[in-house]
Amino acid sequence: MSHIVDIHVGQKIRHRRWLVGMTQQQLADVVGIKFQQIQKYETGANRVSASRLWDISRALDVKPSYFFEGLAEDDGVEAETESLFSKKETLELLRTYYAIPESQRKRLFELARVLGQAA
């Protein structure tokens, strides 16, 4: 049975990988392992060693502490955010949003805000 910390770290790896638009194979190639190992890390099936987490953090351009953010939160807000970011649709939307030129992105944001208020 997976430990809650291993599951959390794996989810953070998957979220960051998706956000930067990297496949499991690409991450595995950079880190020097097989993509199946990345799959096991992301599901929490395998525990990530400290040195491997260091390599993954460099590949994903974050500090190693990033993978532990939100782990000790008790207020429920972090859990709600984690749930939102665990959805593939949310990550894809964010990546696509930031691919839009800034001037158009601002207009899109205002449109979304108006539509959200009207709902």
Secondary structure by P-SEA (a helix, b strand, c coil): cccaaaaaaaaaaaaaaaaacccaaaaaaaacccaaaaaaaaaccccccaaaaaaaaaaacccccccccccccccaaaaaaaaaaccaaaaaaaaaaaaccaaaaaaaaaaaaaaaaac
